[in-house]
Amino acid sequence: MKQRVLFFDLDGTIADSGAGIMAAMNEVLVSRGATPLNRDDLRHIVGPPLTVSYPVFFVPRGLPHDGAAEFIADYRAIYTPKYLPQTQPFAGILEVLDTLGHDWHLGIVTSKPWKQALLVLDVTRARDRFLHVVAADSDGEVPKARLLEKAIRELNSDHGITVEPDECWMIGDRHHDIDAATEVGTRGLGVLWGFGSREELTLAGAHAIAETPADLLGLLTV
C-alpha cells in the first residue's frame, strides 16, 4: 500500500522547457535592446520565481528596476502561445514515473504559476501521472518550502493521505528544491539533466543525485 510520496519539480526535472523559455525571453530582450540569453544564463533564471530573478539578473543587463511586471507579462504573452505548446518531457522520464508510481504517490511542486504549470503538464503528457499538483498563485515570491509544505497538507485535506515529511522526497534540478527539502524535513534528491550542477546540488545538501531519469529507479524503487 502506497504511503510515501515523491514530489517533483517541473521545469528542468520533468519538462525540457529551457529552449522555449530562453527563446521567449530573448524576443523580449532583443526588442528592448538588451543582450540575448545563452544556455548558461538559464541557470540563473529557472528555479526561483521570475520576480526574484528579475532584479538579480535582468536589471544589471539594463532593464529598469521597476520593470519586472511588464517584462514578465510580455514574456508570458510570447511564451504561452508560441513556445509552451512545443515543450517536451525529458527522454525516459514518463516511463520512470510510471514505474515509480507503482510504489509511491507522485506529486508536483513548482514555482511556476498555476495556469502555466498545468499547461506544461498537459503538453508533456505527464499530468495524469501525478496525484496532486501545487504551483504558485502568481509570479510573486513564494519560497519553495512553503509550496512543499502546502503539498503535504493538501495530500491529507484533498486525498486523505497523511505522511510525515521524512517519508517524502523532493526531487529537482536546482538548489531551491534541495533547500526546500532541508527546511521542511523531507529528503532531497538532485537531478543533473536540468539546469543545476552537481556542485550546486551537493552544496545544498542533496541526499542523493541522479545523472539520468533511469537512475531514479535504482535510488527510489522499493
Summary of the structure (lengths in Angstrom):
residues: 222
radius of gyration: 16.9
end to end distance: 11.6
largest distance: 56.6
contacts: 753
relative contact order: 0.18
helix: 52%
strand: 16%
